[in-house]
Amino acid sequence: MNQVGVIGAGVMGEALIAALISYGTAPGSITISEKRKDRADELRTRYGIKVEDVATNVSKADALLLVVKPQDMATVLDEIKGSINKSAVVITFAAGKKISFIEQGLGTGNPVVRVMPNTPTLVGAGMAAISLGAGVSADQSKFVSGFLAATGKVIEVSEDLQDAVTATSGSGPAYFFRFVEAMVDGAKALGLSDADATTLTVQTIVGAAKLLDESGKSATTLRENVTSPNGTTAAALASFESHQLGDVVAQAMKAARDRSQELA
């Protein structure tokens, strides 16, 4: 892509800018449009990118990243449809908004790629799932997968699974953070200081995740390996099961999936 436009330069927008540069996109080929002048100036200084008004940006972009909130998407589409480069691939990061919503909102026939990222993208450990709309070329698909790979891992799914992706990896980091909060609170209730409870919990979680990622073993196998019959771990896991942890998690994920569907 000779020119990449980014609409919305919040935290996720910045992470994607960094990914584009890591992928090999020249900073001078990246242009952002951001309402907050101080934020736009900050990113221009930090990354050496360009800043333009929306109309100018979208008219030049070969790839256009829409990094805006779902509730703002309709307004943004209405704003850009009169100026957009008709051959640009449009890449949307808004939860719940279908490819058809983007296509209809633009009415320009631009090819659309829908992406569900997550917040670990900010530290290069993200998980992104992409769905390709009609007319997306092989080169455009390769570009999207390529720069997203600089933020972590990427998979391609059919669009009807994007709500399930949202409930799994999109919202998933918050489930993890909530579990960490509960573990820290539990450790403090057992007498540990806040600092020690936090250190013990965070390092345990980080180490367990690294072991799962690098060992090649399933979560089930690793759980069984650390669980001695009638031991301390078995007692804790029995408590989880008595409170139907699996059902609680499944119900939470379904709630997230249903909300994603409502956002459409």
C-alpha positions in Angstrom: 0.0 0.0 0.0 1.5 3.3 -1.1 -0.6 5.4 1.3 -2.2 4.3 4.5 -4.9 6.4 6.2 -5.9 6.0 9.9 -9.1 7.5 11.2 -9.0 7.6 15.0 -5.7 7.8 16.8 -6.4 6.6 20.3 -4.5 3.9 22.1 -5.5 1.2 19.6 -4.8 3.5 16.7 -1.3 4.2 17.9 -0.7 0.4 18.4 -1.7 -0.1 14.8 0.5 2.7 13.6 3.5 1.1 15.4 2.6 -2.2 13.8 2.4 -0.7 10.3 5.9 0.7 10.8 7.2 -2.6 12.1 5.8 -4.3 9.1 7.8 -2.0 6.9 5.4 0.8 6.0 7.3 4.1 5.7 6.1 6.6 8.4 5.8 9.2 5.7 3.2 7.0 4.0 1.0 6.9 7.0 -1.5 9.7 7.5 -3.8 10.1 10.5 -6.9 12.2 11.1 -7.6 12.9 14.7 -9.9 15.5 16.3 -7.6 16.2 19.2 -4.8 18.4 17.8 -2.5 17.8 20.7 -2.8 14.0 20.2 -2.2 14.3 16.5 0.9 16.4 17.1 2.1 13.9 19.7 1.9 11.0 17.3 3.4 13.0 14.4 6.4 13.8 16.6 6.7 10.3 17.9 6.5 8.3 14.7 7.2 10.8 11.9 3.8 10.3 10.3 1.6 12.8 8.6 -1.6 14.5 9.8 -4.4 15.6 7.5 -8.0 16.5 7.6 -10.4 13.6 7.0 -11.3 14.4 3.4 -7.7 14.8 2.3 -6.6 11.7 4.1 -9.3 9.3 2.7 -8.9 10.6 -0.8 -5.2 9.6 -0.9 -5.3 6.3 1.1 -4.9 3.0 -0.6 -5.7 1.3 2.7 -8.0 3.0 5.2 -8.1 1.9 8.9 -11.2 2.9 10.7 -10.3 2.7 14.4 -13.4 4.3 15.9 -16.1 3.3 18.4 -19.1 1.3 17.1 -21.5 4.1 18.0 -19.4 6.6 15.9 -19.1 4.4 12.8 -22.2 5.6 11.0 -21.2 9.2 11.4 -17.7 8.5 10.2 -18.9 6.6 7.1 -21.2 9.4 6.2 -18.3 11.9 6.5 -15.8 10.0 4.3 -18.0 8.5 1.6 -17.8 11.6 -0.6 -14.0 11.7 -0.6 -12.8 8.1 -0.3 -10.4 6.7 -2.8 -12.7 4.2 -4.6 -10.0 1.5 -4.9 -8.9 1.7 -1.2 -9.4 -1.3 1.0 -11.3 -0.3 4.1 -10.3 -2.0 7.3 -12.7 -1.7 10.2 -11.9 -2.4 13.9 -15.3 -1.6 15.4 -16.9 -4.4 17.4 -20.2 -5.7 16.1 -20.3 -3.7 12.9 -20.7 -6.0 10.0 -19.0 -5.7 6.6 -22.4 -5.1 5.1 -22.9 -2.1 7.5 -19.7 -0.6 6.3 -20.5 -1.3 2.6 -23.9 0.2 2.9 -22.8 3.2 4.9 -20.2 4.0 2.2 -22.1 3.0 -0.9 -18.9 3.2 -2.9 -18.1 -0.4 -3.6 -14.8 -0.4 -1.7 -13.6 -3.8 -0.5 -13.9 -4.2 3.3 -12.0 -6.2 5.8 -13.4 -6.6 9.3 -10.9 -7.1 12.2 -11.4 -7.9 15.9 -8.2 -7.1 17.7 -7.6 -7.1 21.5 -5.7 -4.9 23.9 -2.5 -7.0 24.2 -1.9 -5.6 20.7 -0.4 -2.7 22.6 2.5 -4.8 23.8 2.9 -6.9 20.6 1.1 -9.9 22.0 -2.3 -9.3 20.5 -4.8 -11.7 18.9 -6.6 -10.5 15.8 -9.2 -12.3 13.7 -10.0 -11.0 10.2 -12.9 -11.6 7.8 -12.7 -10.6 4.2 -15.5 -8.9 2.3 -16.3 -9.3 -1.4 -13.7 -7.9 -3.7 -10.7 -7.9 -1.3 -7.7 -8.8 -3.4 -4.9 -11.2 -2.5 -2.5 -8.3 -2.0 -4.9 -6.4 0.2 -5.5 -9.5 2.3 -1.7 -10.1 2.6 -1.2 -6.5 3.7 -3.8 -6.7 6.4 -2.6 -10.1 7.7 1.0 -8.9 7.5 0.9 -5.7 9.5 -1.5 -7.3 12.1 1.1 -10.1 12.5 3.4 -7.4 13.9 1.0 -7.0 16.8 0.8 -10.7 17.7 -1.1 -13.6 16.1 -3.7 -13.4 13.3 -6.3 -15.9 12.1 -9.0 -15.6 9.3 -12.6 -16.6 10.2 -15.9 -16.4 8.3 -17.7 -13.3 9.4 -20.5 -15.2 11.1 -18.0 -16.2 13.7 -16.8 -12.6 14.5 -19.2 -12.3 17.4 -17.8 -15.5 18.9 -14.3 -14.1 18.4 -15.3 -10.9 20.2 -16.5 -13.0 23.1 -13.3 -15.0 23.2 -10.3 -12.9 22.4 -11.8 -9.4 22.0 -13.3 -9.3 25.5 -11.0 -12.1 26.9 -8.3 -9.9 28.4 -10.9 -8.4 30.7 -11.8 -11.8 32.0 -8.2 -12.5 32.7 -7.8 -9.1 34.5 -10.8 -9.8 36.6 -9.5 -13.2 37.6 -6.2 -11.6 38.6 -8.1 -9.1 40.7 -9.9 -12.0 42.5 -6.7 -13.9 43.1 -5.0 -10.8 44.5 -8.0 -10.2 46.8 -8.0 -13.9 47.8 -4.3 -13.8 48.7 -4.7 -10.6 50.7 -7.6 -12.3 52.6 -5.1 -15.0 53.5 -2.7 -12.5 55.1 -0.4 -11.4 52.3 0.4 -7.8 51.7 -1.0 -6.1 48.6 2.4 -5.9 47.0 3.3 -9.5 47.6 -0.2 -10.7 46.6 0.1 -8.8 43.3 3.7 -10.0 42.6 2.8 -13.7 43.4 -0.4 -13.6 41.3 0.9 -11.7 38.2 4.1 -13.8 37.9 2.2 -17.0 38.4 -0.2 -16.1 35.6 2.5 -14.9 33.3 4.6 -18.0 33.9 1.6 -20.3 33.4 0.7 -18.6 30.1 4.3 -18.9 28.9 4.3 -22.6 29.8 1.1 -23.1 28.0 2.3 -21.3 24.9 5.7 -22.9 24.7 5.3 -26.4 26.1 3.2 -27.7 23.3 0.9 -29.3 25.8 -2.8 -28.6 26.2 -4.3 -26.7 29.2 -5.9 -29.9 30.3 -2.6 -31.8 30.4 -0.8 -29.0 32.2 -3.6 -28.8 34.8 -3.5 -32.5 35.3 0.3 -32.5 35.7 0.1 -30.0 38.6 -2.8 -31.6 40.4 -1.9 -34.3 42.8 -4.8 -36.5 44.1 -6.2 -35.0 47.4 -3.6 -32.2 47.3 -3.9 -28.5 47.6 -4.5 -27.8 43.9 -7.1 -30.5 43.8 -8.9 -28.9 46.7 -8.9 -25.5 44.9 -10.1 -27.0 41.6 -12.9 -28.9 43.4 -14.1 -25.6 44.8 -14.1 -24.1 41.3 -16.2 -27.1 40.1 -18.6 -26.9 43.0 -19.4 -23.3 41.9 -19.7 -24.4 38.3 -16.8 -22.3 36.9 -17.2 -23.8 33.4 -20.8 -22.7 33.3 -20.0 -19.2 34.7 -17.4 -18.7 32.0 -19.6 -20.0 29.2 -22.5 -17.8 30.3 -20.2 -14.7 30.4 -18.9 -15.4 26.9 -22.4 -15.9 25.6 -23.4 -12.5 27.1 -20.5 -10.9 25.4 -21.4 -12.6 22.1 -25.0 -11.5 22.4 -24.0 -7.9 23.1 -21.7 -8.0 20.0 -24.7 -9.1 17.9 -26.8 -6.2 19.4 -24.2 -3.7 18.3 -24.7 -4.7 14.7 
